[in-house]
Structures are given as structure tokens and as C-alpha cells.
């Protein structure tokens, strides 16, 4: 992953999502760092919904410079691994 740590932000501390995302990152070896980025997730978090934005450090994100040939396959794969692991963890039954 050359340009990219995945970035997390948003989400209410009352939701399990940030902690689950962190656990998924540790399981997959995908490094995370908190930071600001352009994302729609803020309005969902403001409404009290669990919301996380995952950015990949791509220059020109959400601008006309965001084109398919600028996507780094390794970074996209890391984001996909992180997402799948997070969903898998959230789908597990609660421990008694």
C-alpha cells in the first residue's frame, strides 16, 4: 500500500462500530489512523447512526481527479479485507 493507511472517522462512541473496525484492522493487519477526510458519513453520525468513513489517501478524492486509473489495487484490496472482516465480526452472535 503505497499511498495509504485507511482512515477512520465518525461514529458515535455509543456504537460498537469503531471498536469492531479496530479489531478487524488488527486481525487483517491493515493499519488505521484517525483523521479528517471528505466523506458523507458525518451526517449519518450526526443523526446518531453508526458511521465510519474509510479513506485510502488518494489525492484528489471526490474531485474530477478521482479516476479509475489512479486507484491502487493493493490499497483497494486492503480496504475490502478490512470491510469484510468488520462485517464478519459484527455478524457474530454476542458472547454470553
C-alpha positions as CSV (number, residue, x, y, z in Angstrom):
1,X,0.0,0.0,0.0
2,X,2.0,2.9,-1.2
3,X,-0.2,6.0,-0.5
4,X,-2.3,4.7,2.1
5,X,-3.3,4.0,5.6
6,X,-7.0,3.5,5.8
7,X,-8.5,6.4,7.7
8,X,-11.4,6.1,10.1
9,X,-13.7,8.8,11.4
10,X,-17.2,9.4,12.5
11,X,-19.3,7.1,14.5
12,X,-20.6,7.6,18.0
13,X,-18.7,6.1,20.9
14,X,-22.1,4.6,21.9
15,X,-21.9,2.3,18.8
16,X,-19.8,-0.8,18.5
17,X,-18.6,0.1,15.0
18,X,-15.3,1.9,15.8
19,X,-14.1,-0.8,18.2
20,X,-15.1,-3.5,15.8
21,X,-13.3,-1.8,12.9
22,X,-10.2,-1.5,15.1
23,X,-10.5,-5.2,15.9
24,X,-10.8,-6.0,12.2
25,X,-7.8,-3.9,11.4
26,X,-5.7,-5.9,14.0
27,X,-7.0,-9.2,12.5
28,X,-6.2,-8.2,8.9
29,X,-3.0,-6.2,9.5
30,X,-4.5,-3.1,7.9
31,X,-3.1,0.0,9.7
32,X,-5.6,2.6,10.7
33,X,-5.3,6.2,11.7
34,X,-7.9,8.8,12.6
35,X,-8.2,11.9,10.5
36,X,-10.3,14.2,8.6
37,X,-11.4,13.4,5.0
38,X,-14.2,14.3,2.7
39,X,-17.0,11.9,3.4
40,X,-20.8,11.6,3.6
41,X,-20.6,9.7,6.9
42,X,-20.6,12.8,9.1
43,X,-24.3,13.5,8.5
44,X,-25.2,9.9,9.4
45,X,-23.1,10.1,12.6
46,X,-24.7,13.5,13.4
47,X,-28.1,11.7,13.2
48,X,-27.0,9.2,15.8
49,X,-26.2,6.3,13.4
50,X,-23.1,4.3,13.5
51,X,-21.0,5.7,10.6
52,X,-17.4,5.2,9.6
53,X,-15.6,6.7,6.6
54,X,-12.7,4.7,5.1
55,X,-10.3,6.8,3.0
56,X,-7.4,5.4,1.2
57,X,-5.2,8.5,1.0
58,X,-5.8,9.1,-2.7
59,X,-5.0,12.6,-3.8
60,X,-8.0,14.3,-5.5
61,X,-10.6,12.2,-3.6
62,X,-14.1,13.3,-4.5
63,X,-12.9,15.7,-7.2
64,X,-12.6,15.3,-11.0
65,X,-9.1,14.0,-10.5
66,X,-10.6,10.8,-8.9
67,X,-10.3,8.5,-11.9
68,X,-10.1,4.6,-12.1
69,X,-6.5,4.6,-13.2
70,X,-5.4,6.3,-10.0
71,X,-6.8,3.6,-7.8
72,X,-4.1,1.5,-6.3
73,X,-5.1,-2.2,-6.4
74,X,-3.3,-3.1,-3.2
75,X,-5.0,-0.3,-1.3
76,X,-8.4,-1.3,-2.6
77,X,-7.8,-4.9,-1.6
78,X,-6.8,-3.7,1.9
79,X,-10.0,-1.7,2.3
80,X,-12.0,-4.7,1.1
81,X,-10.3,-7.0,3.6
82,X,-11.0,-4.5,6.3
83,X,-14.6,-4.2,5.4
84,X,-15.2,-7.9,5.1
85,X,-13.6,-8.6,8.4
86,X,-15.6,-5.8,10.1
87,X,-18.9,-7.2,8.7
88,X,-17.9,-10.7,9.8
89,X,-17.2,-9.6,13.3
90,X,-20.4,-7.7,13.5
91,X,-22.4,-10.7,12.3
92,X,-21.1,-12.9,15.1
93,X,-23.6,-13.8,17.9
94,X,-22.9,-11.9,21.2
95,X,-20.9,-13.8,23.7
96,X,-22.8,-15.0,26.7
